[in-house]
Amino acid sequence: MTPIIGVCVKWIGSQPTSGHEADARFAQFSASDQAALEVALQRAEQQSARVRVVSVAPIAARSHLVALCASGAHELVHIAAEGQSSSAHVAHELAQHLRDCASVWCGDYSLDRGSGSVPAFLASTLGAQQALGIVGISATNNNSLDLLRRLDAGRREIVRVMEPFIISVEGSMATLRRASLASTLRPTANIIDASLAEPSTLSLGDFSPFRPRPRTVQAPAGETALDRIKAATSANSPQKHSEIVTLAPEDAAQYIVERLTEWGYLS
């Protein structure tokens, strides 16, 4: 059975300015989305696999998606949708067409300053490993990859992923190859039309900030109000910001429990 490699791309239409309507001719895909497609095409050549491009996009994006797939993709799944949807909903719809893919490649950002969270939701839905911010790839075998991942402050780390996996690449990873004239004039990708389902009405309940449980505190002792205020504020006690205790592990654990009980955190 021929393996399938999935690619998720996001089409960004031009925004209306100065009272003029948006012009679809100036819409485009981000550099990272194009890099994801190029890397997927390269891996497909190594594995004799097919490349499937999946996108949630409006009807106006159809010609742009077909032109993108002319670079070498074998299948195009266009999930027609107008307006904005949550990342979780988009990932759920994408997953319906990517379950048979050994790997899925995505861009790490979109031109509309999106959250970049769709790959994470997609990995959760498909039960696949995820790696993001990838700037380098080295193959180990057909089922695993060693990836160079960008970290903060100029640092890097090498991570290994096993199929199935979801990978988000940066735009510097690769430059998408130019489509041939023949592919541009006569697209060869198999086009599958789908529609975006209504978001689930499942309620996750109400959320509120975390509030620690109340604990019992002894009333301040003292004959006069001033004495009780001093006791409550520890005005008469010497200031002590730290305490160093050296104990064996078992004794240290018991000491921590005793202090937490004394402070009212444990009953």
N, C-alpha and C positions, 0 to 999 in steps of 0.2 A: 504494500500500500504506500502510495506516495505521501511523504510527510508534508504538512502544511505549516507555513510560517505566517503569523498574523501581524498586521501593522495597523495601528490606530492613528488617524490624523484628524486635525480639527481645522475646518475652513473658517476663516475670519473675513467677514464682509466689510467693506469700507463704511465708515461712519458718516452720516449726513452732516454737512457743514454749511454755514452761511445761508441757511434756508433752502439748500439744494438737497435732493434725495440722494441716498446712497447709490453708488455706481458699482455694480458687480464686476466690472472690468478691472477694478483696482483691488479686488480681494485676492487673498493669497494664503499660503501655508507657511508656518514658521520654519526657520532654518533647521531647528531640531527635529521637526516632523519630517522634513525632507531627508535629513541625515538618518533618521530611523528607517525610512524606506530604503535608502541606499545600503545600509548595513544589512538589512533583511534580504535584499537582492543578492548581496555577496555571499551571505550564509546559505541562501537557497542554491546558489551555484555549487557550493561545496557539498551540499547534502542531496543534490538533485531533487529539491523540494519545490513546492508551489507557494507563491506569495499571494496572500489575501489581504486586501486593504478594506478596512471597515471604518465608516465615518457616520456620525450623527450630524446632519447638515440640512439646510433648507433646500428647496427645489432649485434655487438659483445657483447652487454649488455644483450641480450635476456635471456641467461641461468642464469645470475645473477639476473635479475628481477623475473624470475620464482622461483628461490631459495628463494628470499626475500618474495615472496607471499606465500610460503609454511608455513610461520609462522601463517597464518590464514586468509589472504585476500581472498575475494570471486571473485574479478574481477581484471584483469590486462589490462590496455590500454597502448600498446607500440607504441609510435609515433616515427617511424624510422627517424633518421636524422643524417647526418654526418657533422662534422665541428661545428663551433660556430654560434649561432644566438643571436640577441639582447634579453634582458630580456622582453621587451614589446612584441616581436614576440612570444617568448616561452609562455608567459602568455596567449596570445590570443589563441594559439593552445590548451593549457591545458584547458582553459575555455570551449571549445567546448564539452568536455567530463565531465565537472563538474557542468553544469548548474542545474542538478536535485539533487545535493548534498545539504543536510541541513548544512553541515559544511565541511571545508577542512583544513587538518593539513599538515604543512610543517616544514622542519628544518630551523633553523635561519642562517645556513651557509653551504657552500659546501667545499669539500676538495681542490678545485682548487682556493680558495681564491676569490670566486665570490662576487658580490656586495650584494647579499641577497635581491635584489629588486623585484624578480619575485612575491612573495606573495603580494606586494603592487600593482603591475600592475594587478595581478589576482583579487584582491579585487575591484579595480576600474572597471575592465571589467565586473565582476559579480554583481556589485552594492552591495557588502557585507561589513559588518564591519570587521575591521582588528585589531589584537593585535600581537605584536612581542616581542621577548625576554622573553617568558613566562617560569617561573621556578616552578610554582605551580598552581594547579587547584582544585577548590571545586565546586561541582554542586549545583545549586539552584533549578532548575527544568529541565524538559526535553528540554526546549527551550532556556535556558540561562545558562551562566557559570560565576563564579567569578574567575578571574585569578590574580595570583601574578606575577607582571612584574618587571624585573630588570631595575634599573636606574643607572646612573653614580654615582660615589663616594660611592658605597655600599648602596645606597638607594633603596627602593622598593615602589611599589604602587599597589593597588588593583583596577582592572577594571572589569566591567561587560559587557559581549557581548550577543547579542541576535541573534538567527538564522535568516538568514544565516550569517556565519562568517568565516573568514580566520585567522588561528592562526599559528604563528611560535614559535616553542619550542626549548629550549636549550637541548644539549645532556645529561645533568644531570637529565632531567625530568624522564626518565624511561630507562630500559634496555630491548631490544627486546627479547621476549621469544624465546626459541629454537624450531625450527620446528621438528615435529615428524618424525620418520623414514618413516612411511607410506606416509606422505605428501611430503617428499623429493623425494621418489622413484616414486610416482604417483601423480603429482600435480593436485589439484582439482580446481584451480582458472580458471575461464572462461577468455581466452585470446582473446583480440580484437586488431587487427593490424590496424595501421593508418600510414599516412605519413605526414611529415611536409610540409605545404603549403608554397608557395613562399611568401616572405615578401611583404607587401603592398607597392605600389609605391607612396602612398599619400605623398605629400610634405607639411611640416608645415611652409615653408617659411624660410627666412634667419634670423638668430639671431645675435645680436651684443650687446656689453656692454651698459648698461643704461647710457645715457647722458642727464643731465638736460637741459631744455630749456634756451637759453640765456636771460638775463634780462638787462634792460636799466640802465646804471649808469651815473650819471651826470659827466660832464668833470671837472677836477680840476680847481679851481680858483686861480689866481695869476698873477701879472704883469711880473714876471721873471720866467725863467725855474726852478730855485731853489725853488721858492714859489709854483709852480705847483707840483713839485716833493714832497715837504713837505705835500701839501694838499692831494695828491694821496696816500701817505704812512702814513698819519696821524701822521707825525713825531712831530708836535707841540701840538698834543692833549694829554691829560693825559691818561695813560693806565688804562683801566677799564675792568676787566675780568668778572664781574658779576653785576647784578642789581636785587635788591629785591623790588618787588612791591606788596603791599597788597590791593586788590580790591575785590569788590563783584563779583560774577560769571559773571553777565551781563557786568559789566564794564571791567572785566578782558578780556572777549572775544573781546570786542570792542578795547581794548588797543592792543591786539595781532594783530588784523586786521590792525590797524593803523601802527604798527611798521613794519609788513610785507610789507605793501604798501610803507612805507618810504624807506625800504631797496631794493625795486624793485622786490620783489617776487610776488606781486599782482598788477594788473593794476587798 
